[in-house]
Amino acid sequence: MDIYERDHLQQFLVTIFGQQAASWFPNEPLFNLTYELIQESGGCTEAMRYVPEPLGPARNAFRWMAKEVRKKFLKTIAENKDHYAMCIGTAAYRMAHRFHLAAQGV
């Protein structure tokens, strides 16, 4: 990894794990775990795309739900594969110990 790749990886890890990740030396095992983290959070992110937004006051619930489903589906196919922060956070929480070990070179 070059210095720029290490910097980008470290910035991402600090965003997910907080300031403790600032002391981690970005290495190949951390990169591989980050790749796995993004893959793991993909299923959650895909499911979040279909969660309807809140119903406004005095609205027909059935018509609103049909509109929301259409809107969410069209949004999903139009957007790229960005991940929801809560999905990445959940996967990061489950994998935190592995990241700590990789940062130590274990």
VOVEX-458288 format. One record per residue: residue number from 1; x, y, z negated of N, C-alpha, C, O in turn. Coordinates in steps of 0.001 Angstrom, whole numbers. Each point is the difference from the previous one (the first is absolute). Layout:
<marlums>
@pos: NUM; nxx: X; nyy: Y; nzz: Z; caxx: X; cayy: Y; cazz: Z; cxx: X; cyy: Y; czz: Z; oxx: X; oyy: Y; ozz: Z
...
</marlums>
This chain:
<marlums>
@pos: 1; nxx: 850; nyy: -1182; nzz: 0; caxx: -850; cayy: 1182; cazz: 0; cxx: 894; cyy: 1242; czz: 0; oxx: 1017; oyy: 56; ozz: -690
@pos: 2; nxx: -1430; nyy: 939; nzz: 1487; caxx: 775; cayy: 1235; cazz: -19; cxx: -519; cyy: 937; czz: -1093; oxx: -989; oyy: -308; ozz: -666
@pos: 3; nxx: 1637; nyy: 1419; nzz: 487; caxx: -329; cayy: 917; cazz: -1101; cxx: -1417; cyy: 565; czz: 123; oxx: -669; oyy: 222; ozz: -1009
@pos: 4; nxx: 216; nyy: 8; nzz: 2232; caxx: -1343; cayy: 543; cazz: 207; cxx: -1075; cyy: -1030; czz: -329; oxx: -1026; oyy: 326; ozz: -599
@pos: 5; nxx: 1271; nyy: -1568; nzz: 996; caxx: -947; cayy: -1070; cazz: -325; cxx: -68; cyy: -206; czz: -1507; oxx: -1078; oyy: -205; ozz: -557
@pos: 6; nxx: 2233; nyy: 260; nzz: -101; caxx: 15; cayy: -150; cazz: -1458; cxx: -765; cyy: 1137; czz: -672; oxx: -739; oyy: -217; ozz: -960
@pos: 7; nxx: 924; nyy: 1416; nzz: 1470; caxx: -685; cayy: 1166; cazz: -564; cxx: -1513; cyy: -125; czz: 162; oxx: -746; oyy: 257; ozz: -944
@pos: 8; nxx: 290; nyy: -647; nzz: 2128; caxx: -1443; cayy: -161; cazz: 229; cxx: -580; cyy: -1104; czz: -880; oxx: -1086; oyy: 149; ozz: -560
@pos: 9; nxx: 1814; nyy: -1249; nzz: 444; caxx: -464; cayy: -1097; cazz: -844; cxx: -80; cyy: 442; czz: -1450; oxx: -980; oyy: -291; ozz: -686
@pos: 10; nxx: 2000; nyy: 991; nzz: 214; caxx: 3; cayy: 437; cazz: -1387; cxx: -1128; cyy: 997; czz: -270; oxx: -637; oyy: -68; ozz: -1051
@pos: 11; nxx: 383; nyy: 977; nzz: 1965; caxx: -1106; cayy: 952; cazz: -170; cxx: -1330; cyy: -728; czz: -111; oxx: -832; oyy: 343; ozz: -840
@pos: 12; nxx: 631; nyy: -1351; nzz: 1688; caxx: -1235; cayy: -775; cazz: -54; cxx: -117; cyy: -737; czz: -1328; oxx: -1064; oyy: -4; ozz: -619
@pos: 13; nxx: 2154; nyy: -621; nzz: 182; caxx: -34; cayy: -746; cazz: -1260; cxx: -244; cyy: 910; czz: -1197; oxx: -689; oyy: -399; ozz: -939
@pos: 14; nxx: 1236; nyy: 1610; nzz: 950; caxx: -256; cayy: 962; cazz: -1084; cxx: -1481; cyy: 385; czz: -7; oxx: -594; oyy: 174; ozz: -1064
@pos: 15; nxx: 6; nyy: -42; nzz: 2242; caxx: -1431; cayy: 308; cazz: 88; cxx: -839; cyy: -1099; czz: -642; oxx: -1000; oyy: 283; ozz: -660
@pos: 16; nxx: 1404; nyy: -1525; nzz: 851; caxx: -769; cayy: -1137; cazz: -514; cxx: 329; cyy: -309; czz: -1453; oxx: -909; oyy: -180; ozz: -811
@pos: 17; nxx: 2191; nyy: 114; nzz: 467; caxx: 424; cayy: -463; cazz: -1322; cxx: 417; cyy: 1115; czz: -953; oxx: 319; oyy: -266; ozz: -1159
@pos: 18; nxx: -317; nyy: 1502; nzz: 1629; caxx: 377; cayy: 1113; cazz: -862; cxx: 1497; cyy: 229; czz: -22; oxx: 746; oyy: -597; ozz: 776
@pos: 19; nxx: -317; nyy: 1469; nzz: -1675; caxx: 1405; cayy: 435; cazz: -54; cxx: 981; cyy: -1118; czz: -295; oxx: 1184; oyy: 133; ozz: 309
@pos: 20; nxx: -1639; nyy: -1233; nzz: -898; caxx: 912; cayy: -1114; cazz: -258; cxx: 628; cyy: -499; czz: 1307; oxx: 1143; oyy: -457; ozz: 0
@pos: 21; nxx: -1883; nyy: 542; nzz: 1108; caxx: 508; cayy: -479; cazz: 1286; cxx: 1079; cyy: 913; czz: 566; oxx: 705; oyy: -390; ozz: 930
@pos: 22; nxx: -563; nyy: 1597; nzz: -1469; caxx: 1037; cayy: 917; cazz: 472; cxx: 1395; cyy: -539; czz: -323; oxx: 972; oyy: 352; ozz: 668
@pos: 23; nxx: -875; nyy: -1197; nzz: -1683; caxx: 1306; cayy: -558; cazz: -371; cxx: 288; cyy: -1322; czz: 725; oxx: 1095; oyy: -549; ozz: -126
@pos: 24; nxx: -2064; nyy: 43; nzz: 877; caxx: 200; cayy: -1249; cazz: 727; cxx: 815; cyy: 271; czz: 1257; oxx: -238; oyy: 985; ozz: 700
@pos: 25; nxx: 1192; nyy: -1851; nzz: -416; caxx: 754; cayy: 114; cazz: 1246; cxx: -785; cyy: -733; czz: 1081; oxx: -184; oyy: -1214; ozz: -88
@pos: 26; nxx: -283; nyy: 1938; nzz: 1112; caxx: -786; cayy: -646; cazz: 1064; cxx: 843; cyy: -1023; czz: 760; oxx: 986; oyy: 352; ozz: 647
@pos: 27; nxx: -1380; nyy: -1603; nzz: -731; caxx: 741; cayy: -1075; cazz: 643; cxx: -948; cyy: -856; czz: 835; oxx: -1203; oyy: 259; ozz: 40
@pos: 28; nxx: 1731; nyy: -1252; nzz: 608; caxx: -822; cayy: -865; cazz: 861; cxx: -1105; cyy: -721; czz: -778; oxx: -1131; oyy: -50; ozz: 483
@pos: 29; nxx: 1412; nyy: -518; nzz: -1684; caxx: -1098; cayy: -636; cazz: -743; cxx: -1129; cyy: 973; czz: -334; oxx: -1170; oyy: -380; ozz: 56
@pos: 30; nxx: 1497; nyy: 1625; nzz: -401; caxx: -1056; cayy: 992; cazz: -263; cxx: -776; cyy: 308; czz: 1280; oxx: -1222; oyy: 144; ozz: -34
@pos: 31; nxx: 1918; nyy: -43; nzz: 1143; caxx: -687; cayy: 224; cazz: 1268; cxx: -950; cyy: -1152; czz: 300; oxx: -1149; oyy: 225; ozz: 379
@pos: 32; nxx: 1620; nyy: -1457; nzz: -546; caxx: -831; cayy: -1174; cazz: 279; cxx: -1225; cyy: -46; czz: -905; oxx: -1096; oyy: -331; ozz: 452
@pos: 33; nxx: 1279; nyy: 661; nzz: -1729; caxx: -1142; cayy: 37; cazz: -914; cxx: -985; cyy: 1107; czz: 386; oxx: -1213; oyy: -180; ozz: -107
@pos: 34; nxx: 1733; nyy: 1311; nzz: 551; caxx: -869; cayy: 1096; cazz: 424; cxx: -814; cyy: -424; czz: 1219; oxx: -1188; oyy: 306; ozz: 93
@pos: 35; nxx: 1813; nyy: -995; nzz: 819; caxx: -706; cayy: -518; cazz: 1173; cxx: -1107; cyy: -955; czz: -441; oxx: -1125; oyy: 76; ozz: 495
@pos: 36; nxx: 1446; nyy: -970; nzz: -1425; caxx: -992; cayy: -948; cazz: -527; cxx: -1136; cyy: 736; czz: -716; oxx: -1164; oyy: -386; ozz: 110
@pos: 37; nxx: 1508; nyy: 1437; nzz: -838; caxx: -993; cayy: 818; cazz: -703; cxx: -1005; cyy: 600; czz: 977; oxx: -1207; oyy: -42; ozz: -240
@pos: 38; nxx: 1704; nyy: 599; nzz: 1336; caxx: -883; cayy: 603; cazz: 998; cxx: -886; cyy: -1060; czz: 641; oxx: -1185; oyy: 241; ozz: 232
@pos: 39; nxx: 1743; nyy: -1404; nzz: 53; caxx: -808; cayy: -1082; cazz: 553; cxx: -1092; cyy: -432; czz: -968; oxx: -1150; oyy: -196; ozz: 395
@pos: 40; nxx: 1514; nyy: 50; nzz: -1660; caxx: -958; cayy: -466; cazz: -999; cxx: -1138; cyy: 994; czz: -218; oxx: -1141; oyy: -398; ozz: -236
@pos: 41; nxx: 1450; nyy: 1682; nzz: 316; caxx: -1041; cayy: 1002; cazz: -241; cxx: -911; cyy: 197; czz: 1210; oxx: -1019; oyy: 684; ozz: -98
@pos: 42; nxx: 1373; nyy: -1269; nzz: 1221; caxx: -790; cayy: 173; cazz: 1220; cxx: -1420; cyy: -514; czz: -109; oxx: -920; oyy: 650; ozz: 497
@pos: 43; nxx: 708; nyy: -1794; nzz: -1130; caxx: -1349; cayy: -549; cazz: -151; cxx: -889; cyy: 912; czz: -825; oxx: -1167; oyy: 209; ozz: 332
@pos: 44; nxx: 1714; nyy: 327; nzz: -1392; caxx: -750; cayy: 938; cazz: -839; cxx: -333; cyy: 1255; czz: 784; oxx: -1127; oyy: 493; ozz: -59
@pos: 45; nxx: 2093; nyy: 21; nzz: 787; caxx: -211; cayy: 1216; cazz: 782; cxx: -1093; cyy: -223; czz: 1040; oxx: -860; oyy: 857; ozz: 201
@pos: 46; nxx: 897; nyy: -1994; nzz: 444; caxx: -1017; cayy: -300; cazz: 1010; cxx: -1386; cyy: -38; czz: -643; oxx: -959; oyy: 518; ozz: 573
@pos: 47; nxx: 843; nyy: -1119; nzz: -1746; caxx: -1294; cayy: -53; cazz: -695; cxx: -469; cyy: 1386; czz: -424; oxx: -1196; oyy: 286; ozz: 45
@pos: 48; nxx: 2117; nyy: 576; nzz: -455; caxx: -369; cayy: 1355; cazz: -437; cxx: -604; cyy: 827; czz: 1133; oxx: -757; oyy: 938; ozz: -250
@pos: 49; nxx: 1083; nyy: -1275; nzz: 1469; caxx: -530; cayy: 743; cazz: 1142; cxx: -1512; cyy: -130; czz: 109; oxx: -653; oyy: 843; ozz: 614
@pos: 50; nxx: 93; nyy: -1893; nzz: -1205; caxx: -1435; cayy: -255; cazz: 117; cxx: -799; cyy: 397; czz: -1233; oxx: -1201; oyy: -264; ozz: -64
@pos: 51; nxx: 1839; nyy: 890; nzz: -909; caxx: -720; cayy: 462; cazz: -1186; cxx: -748; cyy: 1270; czz: 374; oxx: 625; oyy: 976; ozz: 415
@pos: 52; nxx: -1957; nyy: -965; nzz: -552; caxx: -764; cayy: 1185; cazz: 401; cxx: 246; cyy: 1182; czz: -925; oxx: 313; oyy: -159; ozz: -1180
@pos: 53; nxx: -462; nyy: 1333; nzz: 1742; caxx: 126; cayy: 1219; cazz: -786; cxx: -1295; cyy: 210; czz: -779; oxx: -1022; oyy: -596; ozz: 341
@pos: 54; nxx: 1044; nyy: 1432; nzz: -1383; caxx: -1192; cayy: 182; cazz: -844; cxx: -1216; cyy: 503; czz: 781; oxx: 125; oyy: 777; ozz: 946
@pos: 55; nxx: -1286; nyy: -1235; nzz: -1362; caxx: -1277; cayy: 405; cazz: 600; cxx: -356; cyy: 1402; czz: -451; oxx: 23; oyy: 299; ozz: -1194
@pos: 56; nxx: -348; nyy: 553; nzz: 2138; caxx: -413; cayy: 1366; cazz: -328; cxx: -1405; cyy: 10; czz: -572; oxx: -732; oyy: -980; ozz: 142
@pos: 57; nxx: 339; nyy: 2079; nzz: -792; caxx: -1332; cayy: 84; cazz: -596; cxx: -1094; cyy: 9; czz: 1070; oxx: 174; oyy: 563; ozz: 1080
@pos: 58; nxx: -1285; nyy: -1188; nzz: -1398; caxx: -1207; cayy: -23; cazz: 841; cxx: 293; cyy: -523; czz: 1408; oxx: -411; oyy: 611; ozz: 987
@pos: 59; nxx: 1118; nyy: -1735; nzz: -892; caxx: 303; cayy: -578; cazz: 1303; cxx: -563; cyy: -1408; czz: 78; oxx: -77; oyy: -704; ozz: -1007
@pos: 60; nxx: -311; nyy: 304; nzz: 2188; caxx: -501; cayy: -1340; cazz: 240; cxx: 1162; cyy: -970; czz: -146; oxx: 945; oyy: 54; ozz: 787
@pos: 61; nxx: -994; nyy: -936; nzz: -1772; caxx: 1121; cayy: -879; cazz: -329; cxx: 337; cyy: -966; czz: 1134; oxx: 1177; oyy: -227; ozz: 281
@pos: 62; nxx: -2181; nyy: -342; nzz: 371; caxx: 263; cayy: -964; cazz: 1061; cxx: 657; cyy: 670; czz: 1202; oxx: 982; oyy: -512; ozz: 536
@pos: 63; nxx: -1514; nyy: 1644; nzz: -114; caxx: 567; cayy: 712; cazz: 1144; cxx: 1409; cyy: 493; czz: -340; oxx: 903; oyy: -46; ozz: 835
@pos: 64; nxx: -732; nyy: 514; nzz: -2064; caxx: 1314; cayy: 466; cazz: -441; cxx: 1023; cyy: -1133; czz: 38; oxx: 1125; oyy: 186; ozz: 462
@pos: 65; nxx: -1529; nyy: -1378; nzz: -957; caxx: 914; cayy: -1140; cazz: -36; cxx: 389; cyy: -423; czz: 1416; oxx: 1170; oyy: -286; ozz: 255
@pos: 66; nxx: -2118; nyy: 241; nzz: 654; caxx: 306; cayy: -373; cazz: 1380; cxx: 975; cyy: 997; czz: 621; oxx: 930; oyy: -385; ozz: 709
@pos: 67; nxx: -1152; nyy: 1665; nzz: -981; caxx: 888; cayy: 1034; cazz: 530; cxx: 1406; cyy: -146; czz: -594; oxx: 993; oyy: 124; ozz: 717
@pos: 68; nxx: -912; nyy: -386; nzz: -2014; caxx: 1295; cayy: -169; cazz: -663; cxx: 770; cyy: -1196; czz: 560; oxx: 1208; oyy: 83; ozz: 220
@pos: 69; nxx: -1904; nyy: -1182; nzz: 7; caxx: 657; cayy: -1194; cazz: 535; cxx: 560; cyy: 291; czz: 1387; oxx: 1139; oyy: -353; ozz: 305
@pos: 70; nxx: -1949; nyy: 999; nzz: 533; caxx: 479; cayy: 365; cazz: 1341; cxx: 1204; cyy: 925; czz: -92; oxx: 998; oyy: -187; ozz: 695
@pos: 71; nxx: -1105; nyy: 1193; nzz: -1567; caxx: 1084; cayy: 975; cazz: -145; cxx: 1286; cyy: -674; czz: -476; oxx: 1076; oyy: 271; ozz: 531
@pos: 72; nxx: -1184; nyy: -1149; nzz: -1532; caxx: 1178; cayy: -687; cazz: -524; cxx: 626; cyy: -910; czz: 1053; oxx: 1224; oyy: -65; ozz: 119
@pos: 73; nxx: -2055; nyy: -633; nzz: 639; caxx: 525; cayy: -885; cazz: 1029; cxx: 733; cyy: 800; czz: 1072; oxx: 1109; oyy: -361; ozz: 395
@pos: 74; nxx: -1718; nyy: 1438; nzz: 73; caxx: 633; cayy: 822; cazz: 1032; cxx: 1276; cyy: 646; czz: -512; oxx: 978; oyy: 125; ozz: 737
@pos: 75; nxx: -986; nyy: 288; nzz: -2012; caxx: 1198; cayy: 573; cazz: -601; cxx: 1123; cyy: -1037; czz: -39; oxx: 1158; oyy: 319; ozz: 269
@pos: 76; nxx: -1510; nyy: -1558; nzz: -604; caxx: 984; cayy: -1071; cazz: -102; cxx: 674; cyy: -269; czz: 1339; oxx: 1221; oyy: -143; ozz: 69
@pos: 77; nxx: -2017; nyy: 75; nzz: 992; caxx: 612; cayy: -317; cazz: 1286; cxx: 730; cyy: 1199; czz: 592; oxx: 859; oyy: -169; ozz: 866
@pos: 78; nxx: -1185; nyy: 1377; nzz: -1318; caxx: 646; cayy: 1193; cazz: 538; cxx: 1314; cyy: 320; czz: -702; oxx: 902; oyy: 582; ozz: 602
@pos: 79; nxx: -791; nyy: -958; nzz: -1862; caxx: 1183; cayy: 360; cazz: -787; cxx: 1079; cyy: -1051; czz: 102; oxx: -235; oyy: -1136; ozz: 413
@pos: 80; nxx: 1406; nyy: 1543; nzz: -796; caxx: 1079; cayy: -970; cazz: -84; cxx: -123; cyy: -762; czz: -1311; oxx: -989; oyy: 158; ozz: -715
@pos: 81; nxx: 1965; nyy: -968; nzz: 398; caxx: -58; cayy: -887; cazz: -1163; cxx: 588; cyy: 625; czz: -1263; oxx: 781; oyy: -648; ozz: -695
@pos: 82; nxx: -1137; nyy: 1880; nzz: 388; caxx: 457; cayy: 614; cazz: -1248; cxx: -587; cyy: -771; czz: -1171; oxx: -1092; oyy: -560; ozz: 93
@pos: 83; nxx: 1822; nyy: 538; nzz: -1181; caxx: -442; cayy: -739; cazz: -1179; cxx: -524; cyy: 956; czz: -1061; oxx: 531; oyy: 1096; ozz: -177
@pos: 84; nxx: -1572; nyy: -1516; nzz: -522; caxx: -522; cayy: 776; cazz: -1117; cxx: 980; cyy: -83; czz: -1157; oxx: 565; oyy: -1058; ozz: -274
@pos: 85; nxx: -369; nyy: 2175; nzz: -398; caxx: 959; cayy: 59; cazz: -1101; cxx: -339; cyy: -995; czz: -1099; oxx: 899; oyy: -622; ozz: -566
@pos: 86; nxx: -2195; nyy: 462; nzz: 250; caxx: -363; cayy: -925; cazz: -1072; cxx: 317; cyy: -1447; czz: 377; oxx: 282; oyy: -818; ozz: -876
@pos: 87; nxx: -324; nyy: 497; nzz: 2160; caxx: 349; cayy: -1362; cazz: 433; cxx: 1489; cyy: -245; czz: -160; oxx: 417; oyy: -1058; ozz: -472
@pos: 88; nxx: 380; nyy: 2039; nzz: 865; caxx: 1443; cayy: -130; cazz: -162; cxx: 351; cyy: -25; czz: -1481; oxx: 862; oyy: -771; ozz: -421
@pos: 89; nxx: -1522; nyy: 1605; nzz: -369; caxx: 266; cayy: 42; cazz: -1436; cxx: -299; cyy: -1318; czz: -684; oxx: 756; oyy: -434; ozz: -869
@pos: 90; nxx: -1850; nyy: -209; nzz: 1250; caxx: -369; cayy: -1284; cazz: -585; cxx: 1020; cyy: -1069; czz: 367; oxx: 433; oyy: -776; ozz: -853
@pos: 91; nxx: -55; nyy: 741; nzz: 2118; caxx: 1007; cayy: -975; cazz: 428; cxx: 1342; cyy: 295; czz: -669; oxx: 711; oyy: -925; ozz: -394
@pos: 92; nxx: -361; nyy: 2200; nzz: 264; caxx: 1261; cayy: 385; cazz: -649; cxx: 7; cyy: -432; czz: -1465; oxx: 1027; oyy: -451; ozz: -507
@pos: 93; nxx: -2146; nyy: 583; nzz: -166; caxx: -99; cayy: -416; cazz: -1399; cxx: 279; cyy: -1499; czz: -127; oxx: 722; oyy: -432; ozz: -897
@pos: 94; nxx: -1308; nyy: -357; nzz: 1812; caxx: 207; cayy: -1449; cazz: -42; cxx: 1443; cyy: -375; czz: 322; oxx: 495; oyy: -1021; ozz: -476
@pos: 95; nxx: 180; nyy: 1835; nzz: 1276; caxx: 1345; cayy: -330; cazz: 456; cxx: 1091; cyy: 766; czz: -743; oxx: 1174; oyy: -143; ozz: 343
@pos: 96; nxx: -1512; nyy: 941; nzz: -1335; caxx: 956; cayy: 893; cazz: -668; cxx: 1230; cyy: -747; czz: -526; oxx: 1125; oyy: 470; ozz: 169
@pos: 97; nxx: -1329; nyy: -1613; nzz: -797; caxx: 1122; cayy: -753; cazz: -555; cxx: 982; cyy: -405; czz: 1096; oxx: 1213; oyy: 71; ozz: -194
@pos: 98; nxx: -1727; nyy: -487; nzz: 1321; caxx: 861; cayy: -392; cazz: 1118; cxx: 790; cyy: 1194; czz: 526; oxx: 1159; oyy: -145; ozz: 389
@pos: 99; nxx: -1782; nyy: 1326; nzz: -374; caxx: 709; cayy: 1198; cazz: 436; cxx: 1121; cyy: 345; czz: -981; oxx: 1100; oyy: 362; ozz: 418
@pos: 100; nxx: -1374; nyy: -473; nzz: -1715; caxx: 1033; cayy: 275; cazz: -998; cxx: 1188; cyy: -941; czz: 174; oxx: 1150; oyy: 433; ozz: -62
@pos: 101; nxx: -1421; nyy: -1698; nzz: 278; caxx: 1080; cayy: -978; cazz: 192; cxx: 787; cyy: 290; czz: 1269; oxx: 1229; oyy: -72; ozz: 0
@pos: 102; nxx: -1925; nyy: 397; nzz: 1074; caxx: 681; cayy: 308; cazz: 1262; cxx: 847; cyy: 1245; czz: -115; oxx: 1080; oyy: 73; ozz: 586
@pos: 103; nxx: -1557; nyy: 913; nzz: -1336; caxx: 768; cayy: 1230; cazz: -191; cxx: 1287; cyy: -272; czz: -772; oxx: 984; oyy: 721; ozz: 164
@pos: 104; nxx: -983; nyy: -1756; nzz: -1003; caxx: 1181; cayy: -378; cazz: -762; cxx: 896; cyy: -962; czz: 758; oxx: 1053; oyy: -404; ozz: -492
@pos: 105; nxx: -1482; nyy: 38; nzz: 1700; caxx: 790; cayy: -916; cazz: 817; cxx: -178; cyy: -1452; czz: -358; oxx: 807; oyy: -843; ozz: 390
@pos: 106; nxx: -1865; nyy: 537; nzz: -1137; caxx: -246; cayy: -1382; cazz: -433; cxx: -855; cyy: -708; czz: 1042; oxx: -326; oyy: -1175; ozz: -165
</marlums>
